[in-house]
Amino acid sequence: MAKWTPTHEAPEPLEGPIVPTIIGGTILWFVLFLVQLPFYGWFDDHGHLWWLWTCLAGGGLGLIGVWYVRGRDAALKRLAAGAAAEGPSPAAE
């Protein structure tokens, strides 16, 4: 079987407001959990209790995501600041 090779270069990754996006999603998961919490009995009676725990798990994983993307964002800023402090490289001339 022949190995597949791409016919074009992969596009650059999209960068945007990653940290606020993850924080917003995490807040949304926790709000959904809190909104569903008063209906715990109904969910339990109808076999939909997993909806409640899915929202709580989404919020918890979102907290891990916030920690991760804040560290990633800080590392990218440090890298950019280090590259700016060095100035243009001799190979670029």
N, C-alpha and C positions, 0 to 999 in steps of 0.2 A: 504494500500500500504506500503510495507516495505521500510525502509530508506536505501539508498545506502551508503555503507561504502567502502572507498578505500582499495585496497589490498596491496598497498605498500606506502612507504613514498614519499612525494613530493621532487623533486630534489632541491638542493640549487639554488637560483637565480644566473644568470650569471652576473658578474660584469666586466666592461670593461671601455674604455675611453668614458664615458657617455657625459661629457661636450663638448669635441670636436665633437662628433657625432651630438649633438643637434645644436651646432653652425654651423656646416657644412650644415645641413639640412635647417636651417633658412636662411643662405646665399643663398642656392640654390633656395628657394622659392622667395626671393627678386630678384635674377637674372632673374628667369623666368618671374616675374612681369615686370621688366624693359625691357626684350627682347620683350614682347608682347605689351608693351605700344604704340610703333609706329603704331601698327596695330589696334588701338582702333576702327577706323571707319569700318574696315572689320569685326571685331568681332561683332560690333553693327548691321551691315547690315545682317549678317548671323545668328543672334540669339545666338552667342557664347560669349557674354560679360561676362558671369559667369566664364569663364576660367580665365579672367584677375582678377576678384575679388576673386576667389579661391586662386590664387597665393598670392595676398596681404593679405588675411586672414591667409594663411599658414605662411607667414612671421611674421605677428603680433602675432599669437599663438606661433610661434617659439621663439619670444622674451620672452613671458611669460614662456615658457619651459626652456629657458636658465637661467632665474632668479630662477626658481624652482630647477633645477638640480644643479646649483652652490651652493644654500643653502643646498641641500641634501648632496652634496659632502663635504661641510664644516662641516656639522653636523656629518657625518660618520668619518671624520678625527679627530674631537674633541673627539668623543666617543673612537676611537682607542687610541688617545694620553692619555686620562684619564685612560683607562684600562691598558696601559703600565706603567703609573706613579704609579698606585696602586700596581703593581706587581702581582704575582700569588695569587689567593684566597686560604684561608685555606681549603675550601671544595674540592679543586682540588687535594690536597695532599693525 
